[in-house]
């Protein structure tokens, strides 16, 4: 089975900081802001420096120190209105959305914004959210089985007329959307567990992984691609990584130590307790945060573990390793987003794109 990229060039996305506290559970000083004005400016900067996607987070309760949050879908639409090329991915929870209604929303958003609206289906790990909303709480593998059906409904509606789905969680009878999307919204599946890999391979256009070393990522990528191959389709791969780009390796690792030294211990430990409903609760003990240390959880999607920490040369080398194992997209987090996204585009994306161009021939 090939691990080659499915995209022509390595693509890049950034986490939208639409929740307070940025991308680290740390009290370290940062300039990142979760407001709409800051995020509109950041989105415009990101598309100018070469980012392809932005991923808006979904959160309904304060957790891991993020006491305030903007809703993901409406925030994504605001970012689409502020940009011209950037694709924006809105994270959504099955269980809180009716998938056919969401398919209509996504189709309209795609038509308005030239096919730039996408959805990231995340199964949910924060039990308190479901309880406070009065929604049934399902254990891990059942949540992912529901997500699989959710993806199937979306795909069936986007694929053509007279859609039919008969599942345990969702049903669709002879439904045709009008107008049909000119460009079907891309569907992302987030997760690390065996159940998530099945969904990613069978039903999603993209599979998002938490951060991890290259050898661990390759095992997961091969599994997802195997499921996709068995289903007669292809799934592209995105990987999370927190970027600390400095002039020297020593400066980068000093910054990492400073972030961890200022960690909000109570919030990190509370987050660790909450995510026991994720990978640790699966039958095989595999999944998101199953083996994460306290230090790993200071970046709440294990972004430190991907190793995008050091000089531009070191980060370029790690990106080549990720490309070699079949990664199609890198999802970046930063401490000070506006300044660091701009530098990442200048020092990492631009040289990478320049080196991949094939000279024109006569």
Secondary structure, 3 states (H helix, E strand, C coil): CCCCCCCCCCEEEEEECCECCCCCCECCCCCCCCCHHHHHHHHHHHHHCCCCEEEECCCCCCECCECCECCHHHHHHHHHHHCCCCEEEEEEEECCECHHHHHHHHHHHHHHCCCCEEEEEECCCCHHHHHHCCCCCCCHHHHHHHHHHHHHHHHHHHHCCCEEEECCCCEEEEECCCCCCCCCCCEEEECCCHHHHHHHHHHCCEEEECCCCHHHHHHHHHHHHHHHHHCCCCCEEEEEEECEECCCHHHHHHHHHHHHHCECHHHHHHHHHHHHHCHHHCCCCCCCCCCCCHHHHCCCCCHHHHCCEECHHHHHHHHHHHHHCCCCEEEEECCCHHHHHHHHHHHHHHHHHHHHCCCCCC
